[in-house]
Amino acid sequence: MPEHTGFLTYLLAQLPGLRENARNIGKTFIGHHTVDYRGTEPIFMSLLIMVLFVLLASEVRGQYRRLNESVVPEDKLTLRTFFEAFFGYFYGMARDVMGPENAKRYFPLIGGSAAFIFFSNASALIPGVNPPTSNLNVTIGCAVVVFILFNYYGLKENGWGYIAHLAGPKWYLAPLIFPIEVISTCVRPVTLSIRLMLNIGVDHLVASIFLGLIALFVPVPLMFLAIIVIVVQTLVFCLLSCIYIGLATEKADHHH
């Protein structure tokens, strides 16, 4: 995506030590470009999102510790009711896709992915903020975590049967099916990361252009469109992650 300047870019530019030492980080995973201080912006923004989420989660957890507040349901939208509805929805989705037992076991991954991606996407609604999910290095990092874990879960649940399942039902079809299954499995993190990055990056770029041209009223419909994109892309990433985990952990006897 084309680079455009946000307020965090200006803040990082005021740190001369960072500007000099950013290149010591090495090269980017995608493109192998030398990292400058602008390249550290997605890292700092991701850390800021995680710190913000931890603070909000700590506040909600504190409310649950106060029994009087946690037992009585609230009749308006608060931080606690938002978290309940947010994670309740994604837990319900994971339960429908993977089953109740697997949903409880693997929901930390799904819930953590949903929270990070949603809040990262939502930061695009703040003028002057570049969402970390518009950077391919961040999105591919999220996708690689899902890729490693669903393969790990599959091996843990089914052992070598997980690998044998990739070879197909008949041994004489293995030379044909196994390479296709391996390629399709390895492509999953690529499609997850590129889909998320392009949708969020393009949406944010278009909104920034219109906001720069006409600051009043005209960008409002685009912001409603951006909200839809934010929610949909979070749903798509987590739904596909649930499907991948469900397929990997499905018992071998379920296929017959």
C-alpha positions as CSV (number, residue, x, y, z in Angstrom):
1,M,0.0,0.0,0.0
2,P,1.2,3.6,-0.6
3,E,2.7,5.2,2.5
4,H,0.8,8.0,4.0
5,T,1.7,10.0,7.0
6,G,-0.2,9.8,10.3
7,F,0.2,11.6,13.6
8,L,2.3,8.7,14.9
9,T,4.7,9.2,12.0
10,Y,5.4,12.7,13.3
11,L,5.9,11.6,16.8
12,L,8.4,8.9,15.8
13,A,10.2,11.5,13.6
14,Q,10.8,13.5,16.8
15,L,12.9,10.6,18.2
16,P,16.4,11.0,16.7
17,G,17.6,7.8,18.3
18,L,14.9,5.8,16.7
19,R,15.6,7.4,13.3
20,E,19.2,6.4,13.5
21,N,18.8,2.9,15.0
22,A,15.6,1.7,13.2
23,R,17.8,0.2,10.4
24,N,19.4,-2.1,13.0
25,I,16.1,-4.0,13.3
26,G,17.0,-5.6,10.0
27,K,14.9,-6.0,6.8
28,T,11.2,-6.5,6.4
29,F,9.8,-10.0,6.0
30,I,7.9,-8.9,2.9
31,G,10.1,-7.2,0.3
32,H,13.2,-7.4,2.4
33,H,13.4,-3.6,2.6
34,T,15.6,-1.9,5.2
35,V,13.5,-0.7,8.1
36,D,13.4,3.1,8.6
37,Y,11.6,5.0,11.4
38,R,8.4,4.9,9.3
39,G,8.6,1.1,9.2
40,T,8.4,1.0,12.9
41,E,5.0,2.8,13.0
42,P,3.0,-0.4,12.5
43,I,5.0,-2.0,15.4
44,F,4.3,0.9,17.8
45,M,0.7,1.1,16.7
46,S,0.2,-2.6,17.3
47,L,1.7,-2.3,20.7
48,L,-0.5,0.7,21.4
49,I,-3.6,-1.3,20.4
50,M,-2.6,-4.2,22.7
51,V,-1.9,-1.9,25.7
52,L,-5.3,-0.2,25.1
53,F,-7.1,-3.5,25.0
54,V,-5.4,-4.8,28.1
55,L,-6.4,-1.7,30.0
56,L,-10.0,-2.0,28.8
57,A,-10.1,-5.7,29.6
58,S,-8.7,-5.0,33.1
59,E,-11.4,-2.5,33.7
60,V,-14.1,-5.0,32.7
61,R,-12.5,-7.8,34.8
62,G,-12.6,-5.4,37.8
63,Q,-16.3,-5.0,37.3
64,Y,-16.8,-8.8,37.3
65,R,-15.0,-9.0,40.6
66,R,-17.5,-6.7,42.1
67,L,-20.4,-9.1,42.4
68,N,-23.2,-6.5,42.7
69,E,-22.2,-5.0,39.4
70,S,-21.6,-8.3,37.6
71,V,-24.9,-10.0,38.6
72,V,-27.3,-7.2,37.7
73,P,-27.5,-6.8,33.9
74,E,-27.1,-3.2,32.6
75,D,-29.8,-1.7,30.4
76,K,-27.5,0.5,28.3
77,L,-24.4,0.0,26.2
78,T,-21.3,0.1,28.5
79,L,-17.8,-1.2,28.2
80,R,-18.8,-4.4,30.0
81,T,-21.9,-5.0,27.8
82,F,-19.9,-4.3,24.7
83,F,-17.3,-6.9,25.7
84,E,-20.0,-9.4,26.6
85,A,-21.7,-9.0,23.2
86,F,-18.5,-8.9,21.3
87,F,-16.9,-12.0,22.7
88,G,-20.2,-13.8,23.1
89,Y,-20.8,-13.4,19.4
90,F,-17.4,-14.8,18.4
91,Y,-17.7,-17.6,20.9
92,G,-21.1,-18.5,19.4
93,M,-19.6,-18.5,16.0
94,A,-16.7,-20.7,17.1
95,R,-19.2,-23.1,18.8
96,D,-21.3,-23.4,15.7
97,V,-18.2,-24.1,13.5
98,M,-16.0,-26.3,15.8
99,G,-18.5,-27.6,18.4
100,P,-18.8,-26.6,22.0
101,E,-15.8,-28.6,23.3
102,N,-13.3,-27.3,20.7
103,A,-14.8,-23.8,21.0
104,K,-13.9,-23.7,24.7
105,R,-10.4,-25.1,24.0
106,Y,-9.4,-22.9,21.2
107,F,-11.4,-19.7,21.9
108,P,-8.3,-17.8,23.3
109,L,-6.9,-17.8,19.8
110,I,-10.2,-16.8,18.1
111,G,-11.0,-14.2,20.8
112,G,-7.6,-12.8,20.8
113,S,-7.5,-12.5,17.0
114,A,-11.0,-10.9,17.0
115,A,-10.0,-8.3,19.6
116,F,-6.7,-7.3,18.0
117,I,-8.0,-7.2,14.5
118,F,-11.2,-5.3,15.4
119,F,-9.5,-2.7,17.5
120,S,-6.7,-2.3,14.9
121,N,-9.3,-1.9,12.1
122,A,-11.3,0.5,14.2
123,S,-8.3,2.8,14.7
124,A,-8.7,3.7,11.0
125,L,-11.8,5.7,12.0
126,I,-9.6,8.1,14.0
127,P,-8.3,10.9,11.6
128,G,-4.5,10.8,11.3
129,V,-4.1,7.2,12.5
130,N,-2.8,4.5,10.2
131,P,-4.3,1.1,11.3
132,P,-1.6,-1.6,11.8
133,T,-3.8,-4.0,9.8
134,S,-3.2,-2.0,6.7
135,N,0.4,-3.2,6.8
136,L,1.1,-6.6,5.2
137,N,3.9,-7.4,7.7
138,V,1.3,-7.2,10.6
139,T,-1.5,-9.1,8.8
140,I,0.9,-11.9,7.7
141,G,2.1,-12.1,11.3
142,C,-1.4,-12.7,12.5
143,A,-2.1,-15.2,9.7
144,V,1.2,-17.1,10.4
145,V,0.2,-17.5,14.1
146,V,-3.1,-19.0,13.0
147,F,-1.3,-21.2,10.5
148,I,1.2,-22.6,13.0
149,L,-1.4,-23.2,15.7
150,F,-4.1,-24.9,13.6
151,N,-1.4,-27.3,12.3
152,Y,-0.1,-27.8,15.8
153,Y,-3.7,-28.5,17.1
154,G,-4.2,-30.9,14.2
155,L,-1.0,-32.9,15.0
156,K,-1.9,-32.8,18.7
157,E,-5.4,-34.2,18.2
158,N,-4.8,-36.7,15.4
159,G,-1.0,-37.3,15.4
160,W,0.4,-38.6,12.1
161,G,-3.2,-39.2,11.0
162,Y,-3.4,-35.4,10.3
163,I,-0.6,-35.8,7.8
164,A,-2.0,-39.0,6.4
165,H,-5.4,-37.2,5.9
166,L,-3.7,-34.8,3.5
167,A,-2.8,-37.8,1.3
168,G,-6.4,-38.6,0.6
169,P,-8.6,-41.7,1.2
170,K,-6.7,-44.0,-1.2
171,W,-2.9,-44.7,-1.2
172,Y,-2.7,-44.7,-5.0
173,L,-4.1,-41.1,-5.1
174,A,-1.5,-39.8,-2.6
175,P,1.0,-38.6,-5.2
176,L,-1.7,-36.4,-6.7
177,I,-3.7,-35.3,-3.7
178,F,-0.9,-34.8,-1.2
179,P,0.9,-31.9,-3.1
180,I,-2.4,-30.2,-3.8
181,E,-3.4,-30.4,-0.1
182,V,-0.1,-29.1,1.1
183,I,-0.1,-26.2,-1.3
184,S,-3.7,-25.3,-0.4
185,T,-2.9,-25.5,3.3
186,C,0.2,-23.3,2.9
187,V,-1.8,-20.7,0.8
188,R,-4.2,-20.1,3.7
189,P,-2.1,-17.6,5.6
190,V,-1.3,-15.8,2.4
191,T,-5.0,-15.3,1.5
192,L,-5.9,-14.4,5.1
193,S,-3.2,-11.7,5.3
194,I,-3.6,-10.2,1.9
195,R,-7.4,-10.1,2.1
196,L,-7.3,-8.2,5.4
197,M,-4.5,-5.9,4.4
198,L,-6.0,-4.8,1.1
199,N,-9.5,-4.3,2.4
200,I,-8.4,-2.2,5.4
201,G,-5.6,-0.4,3.6
202,V,-7.8,0.6,0.6
203,D,-10.7,1.6,2.7
204,H,-8.5,3.8,4.9
205,L,-6.7,5.3,1.9
206,V,-10.0,6.2,0.2
207,A,-11.4,7.7,3.3
208,S,-8.2,9.7,3.9
209,I,-8.3,11.1,0.3
210,F,-12.0,12.2,0.6
211,L,-11.3,13.7,4.1
212,G,-8.4,15.7,2.7
213,L,-10.6,17.0,-0.2
214,I,-13.7,17.8,1.8
215,A,-13.5,17.7,5.5
216,L,-17.2,18.1,6.3
217,F,-20.2,15.9,5.8
218,V,-19.0,14.1,2.6
219,P,-16.7,11.6,4.5
220,V,-19.6,10.6,6.8
221,P,-21.0,8.0,4.4
222,L,-17.5,6.6,3.8
223,M,-17.1,6.2,7.6
224,F,-20.3,4.2,7.7
225,L,-18.9,2.1,4.9
226,A,-15.6,1.8,6.9
227,I,-17.5,0.5,9.9
228,I,-19.0,-2.3,7.7
229,V,-15.6,-3.2,6.4
230,I,-14.1,-3.2,9.9
231,V,-16.7,-5.6,11.1
232,V,-16.8,-7.8,8.0
233,Q,-13.0,-8.3,7.8
234,T,-12.9,-9.2,11.5
235,L,-15.6,-11.8,11.0
236,V,-14.0,-13.2,7.9
237,F,-10.6,-13.6,9.5
238,C,-12.0,-15.3,12.6
239,L,-14.6,-17.4,10.7
240,L,-11.8,-18.8,8.4
241,S,-9.6,-19.4,11.4
242,C,-12.4,-21.4,13.1
243,I,-12.9,-23.4,9.9
244,Y,-9.2,-24.2,9.6
245,I,-9.0,-25.3,13.3
246,G,-12.2,-27.3,13.0
247,L,-10.9,-29.2,9.9
248,A,-7.5,-29.8,11.5
249,T,-8.9,-31.1,14.7
250,E,-11.7,-33.2,13.3
251,K,-11.3,-36.8,14.3
252,A,-10.4,-39.2,11.6
253,D,-13.4,-41.4,12.2
254,H,-15.7,-38.5,11.3
255,H,-14.6,-38.7,7.7
256,H,-16.2,-42.2,7.2
